[in-house]
Amino acid sequence: MKKRVLLAAVLAIGCGNQVGINIPPSGGGGNNNNNNPPAPSLRELVVIPNQADNTVTVKQVNLNDGTTFTRSTVNSGGQGPTVVKCNTITNVFYVLNANSGLISEFRIDLEGNVTPIGNVASPANPFLMTLHPSGRLVFVAGSTGRQIFTYAVGNDGTLIKVAETATNFLNGAPGLDADFSGNGRYLHLPVMGGVQTCTIQNDGSLSGSTLNNAGGAIGVNDQVVDVDVHPGQTSLQASIQRAGTDAIGSFSLNSGTVTATSVTAVSYEVGLGDYSAPGRYYVGENNAPRVHGYNTNAGSGALSELTTSPSTSTGVNALYTQVDFTSSYVFSTQSVSANQFLSRSLSGGGEFNASTVDNTNLASPQLFDFFLVQVNGS
């Protein structure tokens, strides 16, 4: 759901009050004999935090084959960068520097050039950062106080803290990535012991928190590390790490209310997952370089594994796994285990095809994110 909403914003560059990356029209004359405007094309950039050397690398995705190449690398602005979130509304990305308790803000241009524009303090021992589909709110969860800070996004893309929860607001330690439903009204958080759902108020504060533990199938010491909402916003998946056999929880959604459908034990250690636009769910393994793909039921979230799943590639694990804007590729990074950025191409039916690997300008790459921009053809 996250990226599909943002895609619409990117393609609306220049409309209304939105701010976008604009490319000047091509020069007059040339071979444009009919005086028609040049055809638009898409360019996808991916921003990757490097925990080992406190840098951030911007790469461009070749949308023909999923290969990537480096555009730029800059200092992350703090220590221990672990999460990047890209705001396509303002062309700014945010880096959560976990060891510094600091969120660094950077503006990016079409060529992947990066300029630092500021920073703001995060909750103590931050684990999770998520960007609202509107592009106007950012939520960051801290582990020490089990708090969430809310930041408003200014017109220039910088963050201003506008709300914070009480300490121990979270049921337990936060996981790594959250998601939204109800057209952005509800925030679903991965926490120890279940999926915690909050209502987002008009001022960005959170209220009405409820916990769903799948009827007790998620134990009090089980760590939910990721929540992903189906593009139709009627179900969600939760990656559950626990002692013994890990699991994927599939839940129905009804106006923000989460109801348990099933908790499926899996034979691997689950990492993060993501939905493609057609509603297929892809989740990586945290102990092997494999990614699993599933067809899903839009209403219940019930899983059916794809024929070509799992997809094995080079490397050690696939902890951080995301589908790109085009739903043509599944990307993964390997955390502290390997300095690799992996791409797996998908067929029209969502099955896995070939894979490629990029290991340049990476140092313990963490949770990355994408920009998709529209440019003029030449």
PyMOL commands that set and color helices and strands:
alter all, ss='L'
color gray80, all
select helices_A, chain A and resi 2-10+214-216
alter helices_A, ss='H'
color red, helices_A
select strands_A, chain A and resi 40-50+55-61+68-75+81-87+92-97+102-108+114-121+126-131+137-142+147-153+159-164+179-181+186-191+194-200+206-212+223-229+235-241+247-254+257-265+270-275+281-285+290-296+303-305+311-312+320-323+329-333+341-346+352-358+369-376
alter strands_A, ss='S'
color yellow, strands_A
deselect
rebuild
show_as cartoon
